[in-house]
Amino acid sequence: MNKVTKRIVRFDHPFRLSNGTRAYPAGDYEVTTEHEQLGDFTFEAFRRISTRIYLPPVSGRIGIGEILEIDPLELESLLQSESLSLGQNIACP
């Protein structure tokens, strides 16, 4: 059984992903993480199998946007640099 969690992250400045094709504008982005259950233990145990970010289409263009696999460490690093540049913590529900 797989478990999926979604959260919204906010970037107050444009950002670039290592596997992206362009700089992405500031805004709210949906991040989805999928975990798979490990074995048949007496307690639930999961491991992360993917983390994806939804990037809407460029403003003024028709399209559905793109979904990119993202390294969770890269995401946290981007959010941390946002927090440092703003001088405050960013709440991520």
PDB file of N, CA, C and O in Angstrom:
ATOM      1  N   MET A   1       0.847  -1.177   0.000  1.00  0.00           N
ATOM      2  CA  MET A   1       0.000   0.000   0.000  1.00  0.00           C
ATOM      3  C   MET A   1       0.894   1.243   0.000  1.00  0.00           C
ATOM      4  O   MET A   1       1.810   1.359   0.815  1.00  0.00           O
ATOM      5  N   ASN A   2       0.625   2.148  -0.902  1.00  0.00           N
ATOM      6  CA  ASN A   2       1.391   3.394  -0.978  1.00  0.00           C
ATOM      7  C   ASN A   2       0.647   4.517  -0.274  1.00  0.00           C
ATOM      8  O   ASN A   2      -0.583   4.537  -0.223  1.00  0.00           O
ATOM      9  N   LYS A   3       1.414   5.442   0.262  1.00  0.00           N
ATOM     10  CA  LYS A   3       0.862   6.611   0.945  1.00  0.00           C
ATOM     11  C   LYS A   3       1.356   7.852   0.214  1.00  0.00           C
ATOM     12  O   LYS A   3       2.544   7.974  -0.086  1.00  0.00           O
ATOM     13  N   VAL A   4       0.429   8.778  -0.071  1.00  0.00           N
ATOM     14  CA  VAL A   4       0.772  10.003  -0.785  1.00  0.00           C
ATOM     15  C   VAL A   4       0.470  11.190   0.119  1.00  0.00           C
ATOM     16  O   VAL A   4      -0.609  11.284   0.704  1.00  0.00           O
ATOM     17  N   THR A   5       1.440  12.096   0.226  1.00  0.00           N
ATOM     18  CA  THR A   5       1.219  13.327   0.983  1.00  0.00           C
ATOM     19  C   THR A   5       1.425  14.511   0.046  1.00  0.00           C
ATOM     20  O   THR A   5       2.307  14.495  -0.812  1.00  0.00           O
ATOM     21  N   LYS A   6       0.605  15.529   0.223  1.00  0.00           N
ATOM     22  CA  LYS A   6       0.711  16.743  -0.583  1.00  0.00           C
ATOM     23  C   LYS A   6       0.879  17.930   0.345  1.00  0.00           C
ATOM     24  O   LYS A   6       0.315  17.968   1.439  1.00  0.00           O
ATOM     25  N   ARG A   7       1.662  18.898  -0.107  1.00  0.00           N
ATOM     26  CA  ARG A   7       1.812  20.142   0.639  1.00  0.00           C
ATOM     27  C   ARG A   7       2.036  21.271  -0.352  1.00  0.00           C
ATOM     28  O   ARG A   7       2.456  21.055  -1.489  1.00  0.00           O
ATOM     29  N   ILE A   8       1.751  22.458   0.100  1.00  0.00           N
ATOM     30  CA  ILE A   8       1.957  23.656  -0.704  1.00  0.00           C
ATOM     31  C   ILE A   8       3.174  24.381  -0.135  1.00  0.00           C
ATOM     32  O   ILE A   8       3.253  24.637   1.066  1.00  0.00           O
ATOM     33  N   VAL A   9       4.120  24.706  -1.013  1.00  0.00           N
ATOM     34  CA  VAL A   9       5.290  25.478  -0.597  1.00  0.00           C
ATOM     35  C   VAL A   9       5.244  26.828  -1.299  1.00  0.00           C
ATOM     36  O   VAL A   9       4.767  26.940  -2.428  1.00  0.00           O
ATOM     37  N   ARG A  10       5.743  27.844  -0.618  1.00  0.00           N
ATOM     38  CA  ARG A  10       5.718  29.199  -1.171  1.00  0.00           C
ATOM     39  C   ARG A  10       7.140  29.684  -1.410  1.00  0.00           C
ATOM     40  O   ARG A  10       8.006  29.602  -0.538  1.00  0.00           O
ATOM     41  N   PHE A  11       7.351  30.191  -2.619  1.00  0.00           N
ATOM     42  CA  PHE A  11       8.603  30.848  -2.963  1.00  0.00           C
ATOM     43  C   PHE A  11       8.291  32.316  -3.172  1.00  0.00           C
ATOM     44  O   PHE A  11       7.427  32.660  -3.978  1.00  0.00           O
ATOM     45  N   ASP A  12       8.981  33.179  -2.458  1.00  0.00           N
ATOM     46  CA  ASP A  12       8.771  34.618  -2.594  1.00  0.00           C
ATOM     47  C   ASP A  12       9.685  35.236  -3.649  1.00  0.00           C
ATOM     48  O   ASP A  12       9.568  36.419  -3.969  1.00  0.00           O
ATOM     49  N   HIS A  13      10.586  34.430  -4.182  1.00  0.00           N
ATOM     50  CA  HIS A  13      11.507  34.880  -5.223  1.00  0.00           C
ATOM     51  C   HIS A  13      11.527  33.841  -6.334  1.00  0.00           C
ATOM     52  O   HIS A  13      11.249  32.670  -6.073  1.00  0.00           O
ATOM     53  N   PRO A  14      11.849  34.232  -7.569  1.00  0.00           N
ATOM     54  CA  PRO A  14      12.015  33.236  -8.630  1.00  0.00           C
ATOM     55  C   PRO A  14      13.084  32.227  -8.211  1.00  0.00           C
ATOM     56  O   PRO A  14      13.988  32.551  -7.440  1.00  0.00           O
ATOM     57  N   PHE A  15      12.972  31.012  -8.725  1.00  0.00           N
ATOM     58  CA  PHE A  15      13.921  29.956  -8.362  1.00  0.00           C
ATOM     59  C   PHE A  15      14.192  29.083  -9.577  1.00  0.00           C
ATOM     60  O   PHE A  15      13.458  29.116 -10.565  1.00  0.00           O
ATOM     61  N   ARG A  16      15.250  28.311  -9.484  1.00  0.00           N
ATOM     62  CA  ARG A  16      15.640  27.399 -10.574  1.00  0.00           C
ATOM     63  C   ARG A  16      15.900  26.023  -9.962  1.00  0.00           C
ATOM     64  O   ARG A  16      16.511  25.910  -8.900  1.00  0.00           O
ATOM     65  N   LEU A  17      15.427  24.977 -10.648  1.00  0.00           N
ATOM     66  CA  LEU A  17      15.667  23.604 -10.227  1.00  0.00           C
ATOM     67  C   LEU A  17      16.802  23.015 -11.051  1.00  0.00           C
ATOM     68  O   LEU A  17      16.981  23.378 -12.213  1.00  0.00           O
ATOM     69  N   SER A  18      17.562  22.114 -10.461  1.00  0.00           N
ATOM     70  CA  SER A  18      18.702  21.535 -11.172  1.00  0.00           C
ATOM     71  C   SER A  18      18.267  20.753 -12.407  1.00  0.00           C
ATOM     72  O   SER A  18      19.021  20.683 -13.376  1.00  0.00           O
ATOM     73  N   ASN A  19      17.068  20.163 -12.399  1.00  0.00           N
ATOM     74  CA  ASN A  19      16.604  19.411 -13.562  1.00  0.00           C
ATOM     75  C   ASN A  19      15.543  20.177 -14.356  1.00  0.00           C
ATOM     76  O   ASN A  19      14.894  19.605 -15.231  1.00  0.00           O
ATOM     77  N   GLY A  20      15.363  21.462 -14.057  1.00  0.00           N
ATOM     78  CA  GLY A  20      14.385  22.281 -14.769  1.00  0.00           C
ATOM     79  C   GLY A  20      14.986  22.913 -16.013  1.00  0.00           C
ATOM     80  O   GLY A  20      16.199  22.896 -16.224  1.00  0.00           O
ATOM     81  N   THR A  21      14.104  23.468 -16.828  1.00  0.00           N
ATOM     82  CA  THR A  21      14.555  24.055 -18.082  1.00  0.00           C
ATOM     83  C   THR A  21      14.600  25.574 -18.041  1.00  0.00           C
ATOM     84  O   THR A  21      15.065  26.213 -18.985  1.00  0.00           O
ATOM     85  N   ARG A  22      14.114  26.154 -16.940  1.00  0.00           N
ATOM     86  CA  ARG A  22      14.030  27.608 -16.877  1.00  0.00           C
ATOM     87  C   ARG A  22      13.926  28.047 -15.419  1.00  0.00           C
ATOM     88  O   ARG A  22      13.863  27.215 -14.513  1.00  0.00           O
ATOM     89  N   ALA A  23      13.910  29.346 -15.205  1.00  0.00           N
ATOM     90  CA  ALA A  23      13.636  29.883 -13.870  1.00  0.00           C
ATOM     91  C   ALA A  23      12.126  29.905 -13.696  1.00  0.00           C
ATOM     92  O   ALA A  23      11.393  30.203 -14.640  1.00  0.00           O
ATOM     93  N   TYR A  24      11.663  29.595 -12.506  1.00  0.00           N
ATOM     94  CA  TYR A  24      10.233  29.550 -12.209  1.00  0.00           C
ATOM     95  C   TYR A  24       9.875  30.750 -11.351  1.00  0.00           C
ATOM     96  O   TYR A  24      10.651  31.137 -10.478  1.00  0.00           O
ATOM     97  N   PRO A  25       8.708  31.346 -11.583  1.00  0.00           N
ATOM     98  CA  PRO A  25       8.342  32.555 -10.855  1.00  0.00           C
ATOM     99  C   PRO A  25       7.991  32.282  -9.393  1.00  0.00           C
ATOM    100  O   PRO A  25       7.683  31.154  -9.009  1.00  0.00           O
ATOM    101  N   ALA A  26       8.045  33.329  -8.603  1.00  0.00           N
ATOM    102  CA  ALA A  26       7.620  33.233  -7.205  1.00  0.00           C
ATOM    103  C   ALA A  26       6.152  32.806  -7.171  1.00  0.00           C
ATOM    104  O   ALA A  26       5.392  33.091  -8.097  1.00  0.00           O
ATOM    105  N   GLY A  27       5.766  32.123  -6.100  1.00  0.00           N
ATOM    106  CA  GLY A  27       4.374  31.709  -5.965  1.00  0.00           C
ATOM    107  C   GLY A  27       4.245  30.452  -5.128  1.00  0.00           C
ATOM    108  O   GLY A  27       5.211  29.983  -4.527  1.00  0.00           O
ATOM    109  N   ASP A  28       3.027  29.912  -5.099  1.00  0.00           N
ATOM    110  CA  ASP A  28       2.724  28.682  -4.364  1.00  0.00           C
ATOM    111  C   ASP A  28       2.816  27.503  -5.321  1.00  0.00           C
ATOM    112  O   ASP A  28       2.332  27.569  -6.452  1.00  0.00           O
ATOM    113  N   TYR A  29       3.442  26.421  -4.859  1.00  0.00           N
ATOM    114  CA  TYR A  29       3.629  25.229  -5.676  1.00  0.00           C
ATOM    115  C   TYR A  29       3.218  23.998  -4.873  1.00  0.00           C
ATOM    116  O   TYR A  29       3.471  23.912  -3.671  1.00  0.00           O
ATOM    117  N   GLU A  30       2.581  23.047  -5.556  1.00  0.00           N
ATOM    118  CA  GLU A  30       2.181  21.804  -4.909  1.00  0.00           C
ATOM    119  C   GLU A  30       3.305  20.782  -5.025  1.00  0.00           C
ATOM    120  O   GLU A  30       3.840  20.547  -6.108  1.00  0.00           O
ATOM    121  N   VAL A  31       3.656  20.176  -3.886  1.00  0.00           N
ATOM    122  CA  VAL A  31       4.678  19.138  -3.841  1.00  0.00           C
ATOM    123  C   VAL A  31       4.012  17.855  -3.350  1.00  0.00           C
ATOM    124  O   VAL A  31       3.343  17.848  -2.316  1.00  0.00           O
ATOM    125  N   THR A  32       4.200  16.779  -4.097  1.00  0.00           N
ATOM    126  CA  THR A  32       3.614  15.480  -3.759  1.00  0.00           C
ATOM    127  C   THR A  32       4.735  14.496  -3.470  1.00  0.00           C
ATOM    128  O   THR A  32       5.670  14.358  -4.259  1.00  0.00           O
ATOM    129  N   THR A  33       4.636  13.813  -2.335  1.00  0.00           N
ATOM    130  CA  THR A  33       5.617  12.794  -1.965  1.00  0.00           C
ATOM    131  C   THR A  33       4.901  11.466  -1.840  1.00  0.00           C
ATOM    132  O   THR A  33       3.858  11.367  -1.194  1.00  0.00           O
ATOM    133  N   GLU A  34       5.471  10.438  -2.468  1.00  0.00           N
ATOM    134  CA  GLU A  34       4.883   9.100  -2.409  1.00  0.00           C
ATOM    135  C   GLU A  34       5.809   8.187  -1.618  1.00  0.00           C
ATOM    136  O   GLU A  34       7.023   8.176  -1.818  1.00  0.00           O
ATOM    137  N   HIS A  35       5.202   7.421  -0.715  1.00  0.00           N
ATOM    138  CA  HIS A  35       5.932   6.463   0.108  1.00  0.00           C
ATOM    139  C   HIS A  35       5.337   5.079  -0.118  1.00  0.00           C
ATOM    140  O   HIS A  35       4.132   4.943  -0.333  1.00  0.00           O
ATOM    141  N   GLU A  36       6.184   4.049  -0.068  1.00  0.00           N
ATOM    142  CA  GLU A  36       5.671   2.687  -0.145  1.00  0.00           C
ATOM    143  C   GLU A  36       5.891   2.008   1.192  1.00  0.00           C
ATOM    144  O   GLU A  36       6.860   2.281   1.900  1.00  0.00           O
ATOM    145  N   GLN A  37       4.967   1.115   1.519  1.00  0.00           N
ATOM    146  CA  GLN A  37       5.052   0.408   2.789  1.00  0.00           C
ATOM    147  C   GLN A  37       6.134  -0.661   2.709  1.00  0.00           C
ATOM    148  O   GLN A  37       6.279  -1.342   1.693  1.00  0.00           O
ATOM    149  N   LEU A  38       6.878  -0.796   3.774  1.00  0.00           N
ATOM    150  CA  LEU A  38       7.938  -1.798   3.846  1.00  0.00           C
ATOM    151  C   LEU A  38       7.429  -3.040   4.563  1.00  0.00           C
ATOM    152  O   LEU A  38       6.963  -2.960   5.700  1.00  0.00           O
ATOM    153  N   GLY A  39       7.516  -4.157   3.916  1.00  0.00           N
ATOM    154  CA  GLY A  39       7.226  -5.444   4.537  1.00  0.00           C
ATOM    155  C   GLY A  39       5.911  -5.537   5.266  1.00  0.00           C
ATOM    156  O   GLY A  39       5.016  -4.709   5.100  1.00  0.00           O
ATOM    157  N   ASP A  40       5.821  -6.572   6.080  1.00  0.00           N
ATOM    158  CA  ASP A  40       4.613  -6.832   6.864  1.00  0.00           C
ATOM    159  C   ASP A  40       5.024  -6.882   8.335  1.00  0.00           C
ATOM    160  O   ASP A  40       5.016  -7.936   8.971  1.00  0.00           O
ATOM    161  N   PHE A  41       5.382  -5.705   8.852  1.00  0.00           N
ATOM    162  CA  PHE A  41       5.867  -5.615  10.221  1.00  0.00           C
ATOM    163  C   PHE A  41       4.698  -5.440  11.188  1.00  0.00           C
ATOM    164  O   PHE A  41       3.559  -5.233  10.767  1.00  0.00           O
ATOM    165  N   THR A  42       4.986  -5.523  12.469  1.00  0.00           N
ATOM    166  CA  THR A  42       3.944  -5.285  13.470  1.00  0.00           C
ATOM    167  C   THR A  42       3.660  -3.802  13.622  1.00  0.00           C
ATOM    168  O   THR A  42       2.725  -3.415  14.324  1.00  0.00           O
ATOM    169  N   PHE A  43       4.461  -2.966  12.969  1.00  0.00           N
ATOM    170  CA  PHE A  43       4.252  -1.521  12.951  1.00  0.00           C
ATOM    171  C   PHE A  43       4.397  -1.067  11.496  1.00  0.00           C
ATOM    172  O   PHE A  43       5.032  -1.738  10.683  1.00  0.00           O
ATOM    173  N   GLU A  44       3.799   0.076  11.190  1.00  0.00           N
ATOM    174  CA  GLU A  44       3.900   0.592   9.823  1.00  0.00           C
ATOM    175  C   GLU A  44       5.261   1.229   9.597  1.00  0.00           C
ATOM    176  O   GLU A  44       5.748   1.996  10.428  1.00  0.00           O
ATOM    177  N   ALA A  45       5.864   0.903   8.470  1.00  0.00           N
ATOM    178  CA  ALA A  45       7.140   1.500   8.082  1.00  0.00           C
ATOM    179  C   ALA A  45       7.059   1.821   6.590  1.00  0.00           C
ATOM    180  O   ALA A  45       6.600   1.007   5.789  1.00  0.00           O
ATOM    181  N   PHE A  46       7.515   3.028   6.235  1.00  0.00           N
ATOM    182  CA  PHE A  46       7.451   3.474   4.853  1.00  0.00           C
ATOM    183  C   PHE A  46       8.801   4.006   4.415  1.00  0.00           C
ATOM    184  O   PHE A  46       9.622   4.420   5.235  1.00  0.00           O
ATOM    185  N   ARG A  47       9.018   3.989   3.103  1.00  0.00           N
ATOM    186  CA  ARG A  47      10.190   4.661   2.539  1.00  0.00           C
ATOM    187  C   ARG A  47       9.726   5.539   1.386  1.00  0.00           C
ATOM    188  O   ARG A  47       8.782   5.204   0.671  1.00  0.00           O
ATOM    189  N   ARG A  48      10.406   6.671   1.218  1.00  0.00           N
ATOM    190  CA  ARG A  48      10.043   7.600   0.155  1.00  0.00           C
ATOM    191  C   ARG A  48      10.472   7.015  -1.172  1.00  0.00           C
ATOM    192  O   ARG A  48      11.601   6.546  -1.319  1.00  0.00           O
ATOM    193  N   ILE A  49       9.557   7.044  -2.152  1.00  0.00           N
ATOM    194  CA  ILE A  49       9.934   6.559  -3.480  1.00  0.00           C
ATOM    195  C   ILE A  49       9.955   7.690  -4.511  1.00  0.00           C
ATOM    196  O   ILE A  49      10.601   7.563  -5.550  1.00  0.00           O
ATOM    197  N   SER A  50       9.256   8.792  -4.235  1.00  0.00           N
ATOM    198  CA  SER A  50       9.329   9.923  -5.173  1.00  0.00           C
ATOM    199  C   SER A  50       8.833  11.202  -4.516  1.00  0.00           C
ATOM    200  O   SER A  50       7.979  11.182  -3.630  1.00  0.00           O
ATOM    201  N   THR A  51       9.393  12.312  -4.976  1.00  0.00           N
ATOM    202  CA  THR A  51       8.922  13.639  -4.601  1.00  0.00           C
ATOM    203  C   THR A  51       8.819  14.428  -5.893  1.00  0.00           C
ATOM    204  O   THR A  51       9.780  14.518  -6.656  1.00  0.00           O
ATOM    205  N   ARG A  52       7.633  15.005  -6.137  1.00  0.00           N
ATOM    206  CA  ARG A  52       7.381  15.729  -7.388  1.00  0.00           C
ATOM    207  C   ARG A  52       6.827  17.114  -7.081  1.00  0.00           C
ATOM    208  O   ARG A  52       6.134  17.324  -6.086  1.00  0.00           O
ATOM    209  N   ILE A  53       7.156  18.059  -7.972  1.00  0.00           N
ATOM    210  CA  ILE A  53       6.631  19.410  -7.845  1.00  0.00           C
ATOM    211  C   ILE A  53       5.855  19.733  -9.122  1.00  0.00           C
ATOM    212  O   ILE A  53       6.310  19.456 -10.232  1.00  0.00           O
ATOM    213  N   TYR A  54       4.678  20.323  -8.939  1.00  0.00           N
ATOM    214  CA  TYR A  54       3.858  20.728 -10.080  1.00  0.00           C
ATOM    215  C   TYR A  54       4.204  22.170 -10.432  1.00  0.00           C
ATOM    216  O   TYR A  54       4.128  23.065  -9.591  1.00  0.00           O
ATOM    217  N   LEU A  55       4.585  22.378 -11.694  1.00  0.00           N
ATOM    218  CA  LEU A  55       4.948  23.707 -12.181  1.00  0.00           C
ATOM    219  C   LEU A  55       3.905  24.121 -13.217  1.00  0.00           C
ATOM    220  O   LEU A  55       3.870  23.564 -14.314  1.00  0.00           O
ATOM    221  N   PRO A  56       3.052  25.097 -12.879  1.00  0.00           N
ATOM    222  CA  PRO A  56       2.003  25.507 -13.812  1.00  0.00           C
ATOM    223  C   PRO A  56       2.587  26.078 -15.098  1.00  0.00           C
ATOM    224  O   PRO A  56       3.762  26.440 -15.139  1.00  0.00           O
ATOM    225  N   PRO A  57       1.770  26.160 -16.150  1.00  0.00           N
ATOM    226  CA  PRO A  57       2.274  26.713 -17.413  1.00  0.00           C
ATOM    227  C   PRO A  57       2.679  28.173 -17.244  1.00  0.00           C
ATOM    228  O   PRO A  57       2.182  28.881 -16.369  1.00  0.00           O
ATOM    229  N   VAL A  58       3.585  28.593 -18.098  1.00  0.00           N
ATOM    230  CA  VAL A  58       4.029  29.982 -18.088  1.00  0.00           C
ATOM    231  C   VAL A  58       2.823  30.876 -18.343  1.00  0.00           C
ATOM    232  O   VAL A  58       1.991  30.578 -19.200  1.00  0.00           O
ATOM    233  N   SER A  59       2.733  31.964 -17.601  1.00  0.00           N
ATOM    234  CA  SER A  59       1.620  32.897 -17.736  1.00  0.00           C
ATOM    235  C   SER A  59       1.467  33.340 -19.190  1.00  0.00           C
ATOM    236  O   SER A  59       2.440  33.705 -19.850  1.00  0.00           O
ATOM    237  N   GLY A  60       0.231  33.299 -19.671  1.00  0.00           N
ATOM    238  CA  GLY A  60      -0.041  33.714 -21.037  1.00  0.00           C
ATOM    239  C   GLY A  60       0.079  32.608 -22.065  1.00  0.00           C
ATOM    240  O   GLY A  60      -0.213  32.821 -23.242  1.00  0.00           O
ATOM    241  N   ARG A  61       0.508  31.420 -21.637  1.00  0.00           N
ATOM    242  CA  ARG A  61       0.635  30.284 -22.552  1.00  0.00           C
ATOM    243  C   ARG A  61      -0.411  29.235 -22.223  1.00  0.00           C
ATOM    244  O   ARG A  61      -0.789  29.059 -21.065  1.00  0.00           O
ATOM    245  N   ILE A  62      -0.866  28.551 -23.236  1.00  0.00           N
ATOM    246  CA  ILE A  62      -1.825  27.470 -23.045  1.00  0.00           C
ATOM    247  C   ILE A  62      -1.046  26.202 -22.719  1.00  0.00           C
ATOM    248  O   ILE A  62      -0.004  25.933 -23.317  1.00  0.00           O
ATOM    249  N   GLY A  63      -1.553  25.432 -21.775  1.00  0.00           N
ATOM    250  CA  GLY A  63      -0.889  24.182 -21.419  1.00  0.00           C
ATOM    251  C   GLY A  63      -1.309  23.732 -20.039  1.00  0.00           C
ATOM    252  O   GLY A  63      -2.053  24.417 -19.337  1.00  0.00           O
ATOM    253  N   ILE A  64      -0.820  22.574 -19.669  1.00  0.00           N
ATOM    254  CA  ILE A  64      -1.176  22.017 -18.369  1.00  0.00           C
ATOM    255  C   ILE A  64      -0.026  22.089 -17.374  1.00  0.00           C
ATOM    256  O   ILE A  64      -0.158  21.631 -16.239  1.00  0.00           O
ATOM    257  N   GLY A  65       1.087  22.655 -17.786  1.00  0.00           N
ATOM    258  CA  GLY A  65       2.232  22.759 -16.891  1.00  0.00           C
ATOM    259  C   GLY A  65       3.076  21.506 -16.969  1.00  0.00           C
ATOM    260  O   GLY A  65       2.951  20.711 -17.901  1.00  0.00           O
ATOM    261  N   GLU A  66       3.932  21.340 -15.986  1.00  0.00           N
ATOM    262  CA  GLU A  66       4.798  20.164 -15.962  1.00  0.00           C
ATOM    263  C   GLU A  66       4.956  19.669 -14.537  1.00  0.00           C
ATOM    264  O   GLU A  66       4.822  20.427 -13.576  1.00  0.00           O
ATOM    265  N   ILE A  67       5.241  18.394 -14.424  1.00  0.00           N
ATOM    266  CA  ILE A  67       5.512  17.779 -13.131  1.00  0.00           C
ATOM    267  C   ILE A  67       6.935  17.253 -13.186  1.00  0.00           C
ATOM    268  O   ILE A  67       7.279  16.437 -14.040  1.00  0.00           O
ATOM    269  N   LEU A  68       7.758  17.733 -12.260  1.00  0.00           N
ATOM    270  CA  LEU A  68       9.163  17.321 -12.230  1.00  0.00           C
ATOM    271  C   LEU A  68       9.457  16.544 -10.959  1.00  0.00           C
ATOM    272  O   LEU A  68       8.985  16.894  -9.877  1.00  0.00           O
ATOM    273  N   GLU A  69      10.242  15.489 -11.104  1.00  0.00           N
ATOM    274  CA  GLU A  69      10.800  14.785  -9.954  1.00  0.00           C
ATOM    275  C   GLU A  69      11.825  15.728  -9.338  1.00  0.00           C
ATOM    276  O   GLU A  69      12.627  16.324 -10.056  1.00  0.00           O
ATOM    277  N   ILE A  70      11.807  15.867  -8.032  1.00  0.00           N
ATOM    278  CA  ILE A  70      12.744  16.762  -7.360  1.00  0.00           C
ATOM    279  C   ILE A  70      13.374  16.036  -6.180  1.00  0.00           C
ATOM    280  O   ILE A  70      12.711  15.278  -5.472  1.00  0.00           O
ATOM    281  N   ASP A  71      14.636  16.277  -5.984  1.00  0.00           N
ATOM    282  CA  ASP A  71      15.338  15.727  -4.831  1.00  0.00           C
ATOM    283  C   ASP A  71      14.824  16.470  -3.596  1.00  0.00           C
ATOM    284  O   ASP A  71      14.888  17.698  -3.559  1.00  0.00           O
ATOM    285  N   PRO A  72      14.318  15.764  -2.590  1.00  0.00           N
ATOM    286  CA  PRO A  72      13.797  16.448  -1.409  1.00  0.00           C
ATOM    287  C   PRO A  72      14.844  17.319  -0.706  1.00  0.00           C
ATOM    288  O   PRO A  72      14.498  18.322  -0.082  1.00  0.00           O
ATOM    289  N   LEU A  73      16.111  16.940  -0.805  1.00  0.00           N
ATOM    290  CA  LEU A  73      17.166  17.764  -0.204  1.00  0.00           C
ATOM    291  C   LEU A  73      17.319  19.076  -0.965  1.00  0.00           C
ATOM    292  O   LEU A  73      17.563  20.120  -0.358  1.00  0.00           O
ATOM    293  N   GLU A  74      17.178  19.031  -2.292  1.00  0.00           N
ATOM    294  CA  GLU A  74      17.240  20.257  -3.086  1.00  0.00           C
ATOM    295  C   GLU A  74      16.073  21.174  -2.735  1.00  0.00           C
ATOM    296  O   GLU A  74      16.247  22.385  -2.594  1.00  0.00           O
ATOM    297  N   LEU A  75      14.879  20.591  -2.595  1.00  0.00           N
ATOM    298  CA  LEU A  75      13.700  21.377  -2.224  1.00  0.00           C
ATOM    299  C   LEU A  75      13.904  22.055  -0.875  1.00  0.00           C
ATOM    300  O   LEU A  75      13.663  23.255  -0.740  1.00  0.00           O
ATOM    301  N   GLU A  76      14.341  21.302   0.112  1.00  0.00           N
ATOM    302  CA  GLU A  76      14.556  21.877   1.440  1.00  0.00           C
ATOM    303  C   GLU A  76      15.638  22.947   1.404  1.00  0.00           C
ATOM    304  O   GLU A  76      15.541  23.947   2.116  1.00  0.00           O
ATOM    305  N   SER A  77      16.663  22.752   0.590  1.00  0.00           N
ATOM    306  CA  SER A  77      17.718  23.756   0.452  1.00  0.00           C
ATOM    307  C   SER A  77      17.163  25.047  -0.155  1.00  0.00           C
ATOM    308  O   SER A  77      17.493  26.142   0.298  1.00  0.00           O
ATOM    309  N   LEU A  78      16.317  24.913  -1.184  1.00  0.00           N
ATOM    310  CA  LEU A  78      15.688  26.097  -1.786  1.00  0.00           C
ATOM    311  C   LEU A  78      14.821  26.828  -0.769  1.00  0.00           C
ATOM    312  O   LEU A  78      14.857  28.055  -0.683  1.00  0.00           O
ATOM    313  N   LEU A  79      14.042  26.073   0.002  1.00  0.00           N
ATOM    314  CA  LEU A  79      13.172  26.691   1.005  1.00  0.00           C
ATOM    315  C   LEU A  79      13.996  27.346   2.109  1.00  0.00           C
ATOM    316  O   LEU A  79      13.631  28.405   2.618  1.00  0.00           O
ATOM    317  N   GLN A  80      15.102  26.715   2.475  1.00  0.00           N
ATOM    318  CA  GLN A  80      15.972  27.287   3.505  1.00  0.00           C
ATOM    319  C   GLN A  80      16.584  28.597   3.016  1.00  0.00           C
ATOM    320  O   GLN A  80      16.646  29.566   3.772  1.00  0.00           O
ATOM    321  N   SER A  81      17.039  28.640   1.759  1.00  0.00           N
ATOM    322  CA  SER A  81      17.629  29.873   1.240  1.00  0.00           C
ATOM    323  C   SER A  81      16.575  30.970   1.139  1.00  0.00           C
ATOM    324  O   SER A  81      16.890  32.144   1.335  1.00  0.00           O
ATOM    325  N   GLU A  82      15.330  30.607   0.836  1.00  0.00           N
ATOM    326  CA  GLU A  82      14.222  31.579   0.842  1.00  0.00           C
ATOM    327  C   GLU A  82      14.061  32.159   2.245  1.00  0.00           C
ATOM    328  O   GLU A  82      13.934  33.371   2.423  1.00  0.00           O
ATOM    329  N   SER A  83      14.070  31.272   3.232  1.00  0.00           N
ATOM    330  CA  SER A  83      13.886  31.683   4.617  1.00  0.00           C
ATOM    331  C   SER A  83      15.007  32.627   5.055  1.00  0.00           C
ATOM    332  O   SER A  83      14.754  33.625   5.730  1.00  0.00           O
ATOM    333  N   LEU A  84      16.236  32.312   4.672  1.00  0.00           N
ATOM    334  CA  LEU A  84      17.369  33.147   5.060  1.00  0.00           C
ATOM    335  C   LEU A  84      17.314  34.509   4.370  1.00  0.00           C
ATOM    336  O   LEU A  84      17.635  35.528   4.982  1.00  0.00           O
ATOM    337  N   SER A  85      16.910  34.530   3.103  1.00  0.00           N
ATOM    338  CA  SER A  85      16.898  35.786   2.383  1.00  0.00           C
ATOM    339  C   SER A  85      15.763  36.688   2.871  1.00  0.00           C
ATOM    340  O   SER A  85      15.840  37.910   2.743  1.00  0.00           O
ATOM    341  N   LEU A  86      14.713  36.085   3.430  1.00  0.00           N
ATOM    342  CA  LEU A  86      13.604  36.868   3.944  1.00  0.00           C
ATOM    343  C   LEU A  86      13.769  37.213   5.417  1.00  0.00           C
ATOM    344  O   LEU A  86      13.104  38.106   5.943  1.00  0.00           O
ATOM    345  N   GLY A  87      14.671  36.487   6.071  1.00  0.00           N
ATOM    346  CA  GLY A  87      14.887  36.720   7.486  1.00  0.00           C
ATOM    347  C   GLY A  87      13.778  36.167   8.357  1.00  0.00           C
ATOM    348  O   GLY A  87      13.557  36.642   9.471  1.00  0.00           O
ATOM    349  N   GLN A  88      13.067  35.144   7.840  1.00  0.00           N
ATOM    350  CA  GLN A  88      11.982  34.549   8.630  1.00  0.00           C
ATOM    351  C   GLN A  88      11.792  33.105   8.173  1.00  0.00           C
ATOM    352  O   GLN A  88      12.316  32.701   7.135  1.00  0.00           O
ATOM    353  N   ASN A  89      11.039  32.334   8.953  1.00  0.00           N
ATOM    354  CA  ASN A  89      10.724  30.957   8.596  1.00  0.00           C
ATOM    355  C   ASN A  89       9.524  30.944   7.663  1.00  0.00           C
ATOM    356  O   ASN A  89       8.651  31.809   7.732  1.00  0.00           O
ATOM    357  N   ILE A  90       9.500  29.941   6.787  1.00  0.00           N
ATOM    358  CA  ILE A  90       8.379  29.754   5.877  1.00  0.00           C
ATOM    359  C   ILE A  90       7.573  28.573   6.382  1.00  0.00           C
ATOM    360  O   ILE A  90       8.116  27.483   6.566  1.00  0.00           O
ATOM    361  N   ALA A  91       6.297  28.774   6.604  1.00  0.00           N
ATOM    362  CA  ALA A  91       5.424  27.692   7.061  1.00  0.00           C
ATOM    363  C   ALA A  91       5.010  26.850   5.872  1.00  0.00           C
ATOM    364  O   ALA A  91       4.524  27.378   4.872  1.00  0.00           O
ATOM    365  N   CYS A  92       5.199  25.548   5.974  1.00  0.00           N
ATOM    366  CA  CYS A  92       4.793  24.614   4.920  1.00  0.00           C
ATOM    367  C   CYS A  92       3.832  23.612   5.526  1.00  0.00           C
ATOM    368  O   CYS A  92       4.257  22.705   6.242  1.00  0.00           O
ATOM    369  N   PRO A  93       2.533  23.760   5.251  1.00  0.00           N
ATOM    370  CA  PRO A  93       1.564  22.845   5.848  1.00  0.00           C
ATOM    371  C   PRO A  93       1.765  21.422   5.400  1.00  0.00           C
ATOM    372  O   PRO A  93       1.025  20.532   5.818  1.00  0.00           O
TER     373      PRO A  93
END
